[in-house]
Structures are given as C-alpha cells and as structure tokens.
C-alpha cells in the first residue's frame, strides 16, 4: 500500500504485508504526518481498510477530509493508478520474492529510486525528492501551504 503525496509526486512509503487493516492504516498515516506534515485531504478507494471506523475516527479527530473515489472508477485517482502500474511493471512483475522481508527490501529500493532518480515533467523535470525539498523551503516562507497525501 503506497502513501503518495500527489503534489510533490513523492512516495513517502510503500507498506508491504499480507493484510493491512484500518488501525494499521491510521498508524501509518500518523507516522507519515509526523514526518511530512498533516494532510488536509486524503484520496482513497473504497477498500475495507479505508471505510473502517478507525479511519473515519482518525480523520475526524484531525479534521482531515476523506475523499473516496467512485466504486469501479479508478480514473478518479489517475495518478495513483499510474504509480501502481509503474510499480507493478518495474518491480513486482520482474522480481521473485523469497519472503515478505525480501519483498520489503526490493520494494523499498524501488521506492528510493523513484523518489531520488526519476525526474517528472510535471515537476519541472525535478525528481520528487528535489521538488519536495524546494517546496519545503517555500513552506517556511508561506505557512498556509499544506501537504496532500494520496492513499491507494
């Protein structure tokens, strides 16, 4: 399960496990918020982990708006779908994972490469990491800017 900032295109984390429930999602989101700032909005699909009471309570207590894509309409979350396709094609389909730990290591290497070595035309041909660093500098000048996360 990736955590993506759709503004900077930075992938903050890809959680790899056999099952990830609502409480775990809120824990991961809390960790991401501590490291990168609390989002105003989170775009999610209608999976059970996102429609859970735990997620609803977490968002309500933090005044974070949850935006659910329409069921069966992945185009509502096009960037996330594009990211997931890239992850699948470049990492998941070309590796044979020996264990969950091995999967975590390989996927983390791919995530780091994605953030640090891949410029995006929509970011002025900066990498997500470079763009995020540039924007964090701007945040110091303008404290009204908020980060947006995309879970999918």
C-alpha positions as CSV (number, residue, x, y, z in Angstrom):
1,X,0.0,0.0,0.0
2,X,1.7,3.2,-1.2
3,X,1.5,6.6,0.5
4,X,1.9,9.2,-2.2
5,X,1.9,13.0,-2.0
6,X,0.2,13.9,-5.3
7,X,1.6,17.4,-5.1
8,X,5.2,16.5,-5.0
9,X,4.8,13.0,-6.5
10,X,6.9,11.8,-3.7
11,X,6.2,8.2,-2.4
12,X,6.6,8.5,1.3
13,X,6.2,4.8,2.0
14,X,5.0,1.5,0.5
15,X,3.7,-0.7,3.2
16,X,4.2,-4.4,2.3
17,X,2.3,-7.1,4.2
18,X,-0.2,-9.8,3.8
19,X,-3.0,-7.8,5.3
20,X,-3.4,-4.1,6.3
21,X,-6.4,-3.2,8.4
22,X,-7.9,0.2,9.3
23,X,-6.0,0.6,12.6
24,X,-2.7,-0.1,10.8
25,X,-3.6,2.4,8.1
26,X,-4.2,5.1,10.7
27,X,-0.9,4.3,12.4
28,X,0.9,4.5,9.1
29,X,-0.8,7.8,8.3
30,X,0.1,9.2,11.7
31,X,3.8,8.3,11.1
32,X,3.7,9.9,7.7
33,X,2.0,13.0,9.2
34,X,4.8,13.4,11.8
35,X,7.5,13.2,9.1
36,X,5.8,15.2,6.3
37,X,3.1,17.3,7.9
38,X,-0.6,16.5,8.3
39,X,-2.6,16.4,5.1
40,X,-5.8,18.4,4.5
41,X,-7.2,15.7,2.3
42,X,-6.7,12.0,1.6
43,X,-7.9,10.3,-1.5
44,X,-8.7,6.7,-1.0
45,X,-10.6,3.8,-2.7
46,X,-13.4,2.0,-1.0
47,X,-11.4,-0.8,0.5
48,X,-12.4,-2.0,3.9
49,X,-9.3,-0.5,5.5
50,X,-10.4,2.9,4.3
51,X,-14.1,2.8,5.1
52,X,-13.4,1.5,8.6
53,X,-14.4,3.2,11.8
54,X,-10.7,3.6,12.7
55,X,-10.0,5.6,9.5
56,X,-13.2,7.7,10.0
57,X,-12.3,8.5,13.6
58,X,-8.7,9.3,12.8
59,X,-9.7,11.7,10.0
60,X,-12.5,13.3,12.1
61,X,-10.2,13.9,15.1
62,X,-7.6,15.6,12.9
63,X,-10.0,17.5,10.6
64,X,-8.7,15.7,7.6
65,X,-11.2,15.3,4.7
66,X,-11.5,11.8,3.2
67,X,-12.3,11.7,-0.5
68,X,-13.5,8.4,-1.7
69,X,-13.2,7.6,-5.4
70,X,-16.4,6.2,-7.0
71,X,-16.5,2.5,-6.8
72,X,-15.2,0.9,-10.0
73,X,-13.8,4.3,-11.2
74,X,-10.0,4.1,-10.9
75,X,-9.8,7.1,-13.2
76,X,-10.9,9.2,-10.2
77,X,-7.4,8.6,-8.9
78,X,-5.4,8.5,-12.1
79,X,-2.0,9.4,-10.7
80,X,-2.3,6.6,-8.1
81,X,-3.3,4.2,-10.8
82,X,-0.4,5.3,-12.9
83,X,2.0,4.9,-10.0
84,X,0.7,1.5,-9.2
85,X,1.1,0.4,-12.8
86,X,4.7,1.6,-12.8
87,X,5.4,-0.2,-9.5
88,X,3.8,-3.4,-10.9
89,X,5.6,-3.3,-14.2
90,X,9.1,-2.3,-13.0
91,X,9.3,-4.0,-9.6
92,X,6.6,-6.5,-8.8
93,X,6.4,-8.3,-12.1
94,X,10.2,-8.6,-12.5
95,X,11.1,-9.9,-9.1
96,X,10.6,-13.2,-7.4
97,X,10.2,-12.5,-3.7
98,X,11.6,-15.2,-1.4
99,X,9.9,-13.8,1.7
100,X,7.9,-10.8,3.0
101,X,11.2,-9.3,4.2
102,X,12.8,-9.7,0.8
103,X,9.8,-8.0,-0.8
104,X,10.1,-5.1,1.6
105,X,13.8,-4.7,0.8
106,X,13.3,-4.8,-3.0
107,X,10.2,-2.5,-3.0
108,X,12.0,0.0,-0.7
109,X,14.9,0.1,-3.1
110,X,12.5,0.8,-6.0
111,X,10.7,3.5,-3.9
112,X,14.0,5.3,-3.2
113,X,15.0,5.1,-6.9
114,X,11.6,6.5,-7.9
115,X,11.9,9.4,-5.4
116,X,15.6,10.3,-6.0
117,X,16.4,9.4,-9.6
118,X,13.3,10.0,-11.7
119,X,12.6,13.5,-12.9
120,X,8.9,14.3,-13.7
121,X,7.9,16.7,-16.4
122,X,5.1,17.9,-14.2
123,X,7.6,18.9,-11.6
124,X,9.8,20.9,-14.0
125,X,12.0,17.9,-14.6
126,X,13.0,17.6,-10.9
127,X,12.8,14.4,-9.0
128,X,10.1,14.1,-6.4
129,X,12.7,14.5,-3.7
130,X,14.2,17.6,-5.2
131,X,10.7,19.1,-5.8
132,X,9.7,18.3,-2.2
133,X,12.8,19.9,-0.8
134,X,12.2,23.0,-2.9
135,X,8.6,23.2,-1.7
136,X,9.6,22.7,2.0
137,X,11.8,25.7,1.6
138,X,8.8,27.6,0.3
139,X,6.7,26.4,3.2
140,X,9.0,28.2,5.6
141,X,8.1,31.4,3.8
142,X,4.4,30.6,3.5
143,X,3.0,28.7,6.4
144,X,-0.5,28.4,4.8
145,X,0.6,25.7,2.4
146,X,-0.5,22.1,3.3
147,X,0.7,18.7,2.0
148,X,-1.8,16.4,0.4
149,X,-1.5,12.6,0.6
150,X,-3.0,10.0,-1.6
151,X,-3.5,6.5,-0.4
152,X,-4.3,3.8,-2.7
